[in-house]
Amino acid sequence: MFRWAAKEVSPTVVQAVYNAWEMERHHSGERHVYPDLIETLGKIKKEHPDVIIGAVTDGKANPMLMTFTLAPLFDFCMSWEDDQAGRTQFFKELSDTESDAQLKWIYESALDKYKEIARTRSSFKAGTSIDDDDDDLDERVWIHVGDDLAYDVGGSHACGAKTILMELADKYEQSARHRFSGKKLPSWSMNSKIELKNRKKMNDEAEGFVNKKVNYITGLPEAINEILEDA
């Protein structure tokens, strides 16, 4: 049951409640992280010491805030909700998105962040000029890993990424990807009929841009290596 507040609530109280919610969200994420994920990401970083791993998310989840699990394995995080006020010219709610072009900005921002980090790393290497390293940055392989055909595969491919679709086995209880499969919707889904129609169209178009599919998290390093061998 909801009730209106008897008097105006201070913005500081609202912010405190939000901060508590966001903190617990990430604590909960740490308690429920897939057991084989940390080991797998660690293996990728060991096999590719110069790799830069970033998260691109459509919400407020941020692995950089998961101090005891994922934070040491990630270099940055880009959120769809970042700097909304400054993106009024092209920001759209995800439910209104109808094409890959409207998804490109977040991947372009992630790519810019990657280059910034890569240049900073290069500047610490003896005898390396940041300007001399720019051509090398453009030649490196960008691999985007995600579980959403339209947003992850379609959006990142439009910006030049190789893609890996995480179509995980049933043991992972991955319900999100079934939202637009035409099967029974997850109980928590709030997608409208229009959004379902748009997303099915985008999913169908993105299917052809999948470079690799992975059913088990432990298979991710092999998929990455196969893409790198073909690059």
C-alpha positions in Angstrom: 0.0 0.0 0.0 1.3 3.5 -0.9 0.7 6.7 1.0 1.5 10.3 0.3 4.1 11.8 2.6 2.5 14.0 5.3 5.1 16.7 4.5 7.8 17.5 2.0 10.7 15.1 2.1 14.1 16.6 2.1 16.2 16.0 -1.0 19.0 14.8 1.2 16.8 12.1 2.7 15.7 11.1 -0.8 19.4 10.9 -1.9 20.3 8.9 1.2 17.6 6.4 0.5 18.7 6.1 -3.1 22.4 5.7 -2.1 21.4 2.9 0.3 19.4 1.1 -2.5 22.3 1.4 -5.0 24.8 0.1 -2.4 22.7 -2.9 -1.6 22.1 -3.5 -5.3 25.8 -4.0 -5.8 26.3 -6.0 -2.6 23.5 -8.3 -3.8 25.2 -8.6 -7.1 28.4 -9.7 -5.4 26.5 -12.4 -3.5 24.9 -13.7 -6.6 27.7 -13.4 -9.2 28.1 -16.5 -11.3 30.7 -18.7 -9.6 32.8 -19.3 -12.8 32.7 -15.6 -13.9 35.6 -14.3 -11.8 37.9 -17.2 -12.7 37.0 -16.8 -16.4 37.7 -13.0 -16.5 41.0 -13.6 -14.6 42.0 -16.2 -17.2 41.3 -13.7 -20.0 43.4 -11.0 -18.3 46.2 -13.5 -17.8 46.2 -14.6 -21.5 45.9 -11.0 -22.7 47.9 -8.8 -20.3 47.2 -5.6 -22.2 43.4 -6.1 -22.5 41.1 -3.3 -21.3 37.8 -4.6 -20.0 34.8 -2.3 -19.8 31.2 -2.7 -18.9 28.4 -1.1 -21.0 25.0 -1.2 -19.2 21.5 0.1 -19.7 21.0 0.7 -16.0 22.9 1.6 -12.8 24.7 -1.7 -12.3 28.4 -1.0 -12.1 31.1 -3.7 -11.7 33.5 -1.0 -10.5 31.4 -0.7 -7.3 31.5 -4.5 -6.7 34.7 -4.2 -4.7 35.1 -7.7 -3.5 34.4 -9.5 -6.8 34.4 -7.8 -10.2 36.0 -4.4 -9.5 39.6 -5.6 -9.9 38.8 -7.2 -13.2 37.2 -4.1 -14.9 38.8 -0.9 -16.1 35.7 1.2 -16.7 31.9 1.3 -16.9 29.6 3.2 -19.3 25.9 3.5 -18.5 23.0 4.4 -20.7 21.9 6.7 -17.8 25.2 8.6 -17.7 24.9 12.3 -18.3 21.3 12.3 -19.6 21.0 16.0 -19.2 23.9 16.6 -21.5 22.6 14.2 -24.2 19.2 15.7 -24.9 19.9 15.8 -28.6 20.1 12.1 -29.0 19.1 10.4 -25.7 16.0 8.2 -26.0 14.4 5.8 -23.6 15.3 2.2 -24.6 11.7 1.3 -25.0 11.5 3.9 -27.8 14.6 2.8 -29.6 13.9 1.4 -33.1 17.3 1.1 -34.8 20.9 0.3 -34.1 21.8 3.9 -35.0 20.1 5.1 -31.8 22.2 2.7 -29.8 25.6 3.8 -31.2 26.3 6.7 -28.8 27.0 4.6 -25.8 29.4 2.3 -27.7 31.1 5.3 -29.2 31.5 6.7 -25.7 32.9 3.4 -24.5 35.4 3.3 -27.4 36.5 6.9 -26.5 37.0 5.8 -22.9 39.0 2.8 -24.0 41.3 5.0 -26.1 41.7 7.4 -23.2 42.8 4.5 -20.9 45.0 2.9 -23.5 46.8 6.2 -24.2 47.4 6.7 -20.4 48.9 3.3 -20.2 51.1 3.9 -23.1 52.4 7.1 -21.7 53.9 5.2 -18.8 55.9 3.0 -21.1 59.4 4.2 -21.7 60.0 5.7 -25.1 56.4 5.5 -26.2 54.7 8.6 -27.6 50.9 8.9 -27.1 50.5 10.4 -30.6 52.6 7.6 -32.1 50.3 5.0 -30.5 47.0 6.3 -32.0 47.2 4.3 -35.2 47.8 1.2 -33.1 44.7 1.8 -31.1 42.5 1.8 -34.2 44.0 -1.5 -35.3 43.3 -3.3 -32.1 40.4 -5.8 -31.9 37.3 -4.7 -30.0 35.1 -7.6 -28.8 31.7 -6.9 -27.2 30.2 -9.7 -25.1 26.5 -9.6 -24.2 23.2 -11.4 -23.9 21.0 -9.1 -26.0 20.9 -9.4 -29.7 19.5 -5.9 -30.5 21.4 -3.8 -27.9 24.6 -5.8 -27.4 25.2 -7.3 -30.9 23.4 -4.8 -33.1 24.6 -1.7 -31.3 28.2 -2.6 -30.9 28.5 -4.1 -34.4 27.4 -0.8 -35.8 30.4 0.7 -34.2 32.9 -1.9 -35.5 33.0 -4.4 -32.7 33.3 -8.2 -33.0 30.5 -9.8 -31.0 30.0 -12.7 -28.7 26.4 -13.6 -27.8 26.1 -15.1 -24.3 23.2 -17.5 -24.9 23.8 -19.3 -21.6 22.7 -22.8 -20.7 19.6 -23.4 -18.5 21.7 -23.9 -15.4 22.4 -20.2 -15.3 18.7 -19.3 -15.2 19.3 -16.5 -17.6 15.8 -15.1 -18.1 16.5 -11.7 -19.7 17.2 -13.0 -23.2 13.8 -14.8 -23.3 11.9 -11.4 -23.1 11.8 -11.1 -26.9 12.0 -14.7 -28.0 8.3 -15.2 -28.6 8.2 -17.7 -25.8 6.6 -17.1 -22.4 7.7 -13.8 -21.0 9.5 -13.7 -17.6 7.1 -12.7 -14.8 9.0 -9.5 -14.2 8.8 -8.3 -17.8 7.0 -5.0 -18.3 7.5 -4.6 -22.1 4.7 -3.2 -24.2 3.5 -4.8 -27.4 5.1 -2.1 -29.4 8.4 -2.6 -27.8 8.2 -6.4 -28.2 7.5 -5.8 -31.9 10.4 -3.4 -32.4 12.8 -5.6 -30.5 11.9 -8.7 -32.5 12.7 -6.8 -35.7 16.0 -5.5 -34.3 16.9 -9.0 -32.9 16.2 -10.6 -36.3 18.5 -8.0 -38.0 21.3 -8.4 -35.4 21.3 -12.2 -35.7 23.6 -12.0 -38.7 26.2 -9.9 -36.8 27.0 -12.6 -34.2 30.6 -13.7 -34.5 30.5 -16.3 -31.7 27.9 -17.8 -29.4 28.8 -19.1 -25.9 26.6 -21.4 -23.8 29.0 -21.6 -20.8 30.9 -18.8 -19.2 34.1 -20.9 -19.2 33.9 -21.0 -23.0 34.4 -17.3 -23.3 38.2 -17.3 -23.4 38.2 -19.8 -26.3 35.6 -17.7 -28.2 37.8 -14.6 -27.8 40.9 -16.4 -29.0 39.1 -17.7 -32.1 38.0 -14.2 -33.0 41.5 -12.9 -32.5 43.0 -15.6 -34.7 40.6 -14.7 -37.5 41.1 -11.0 -37.2 
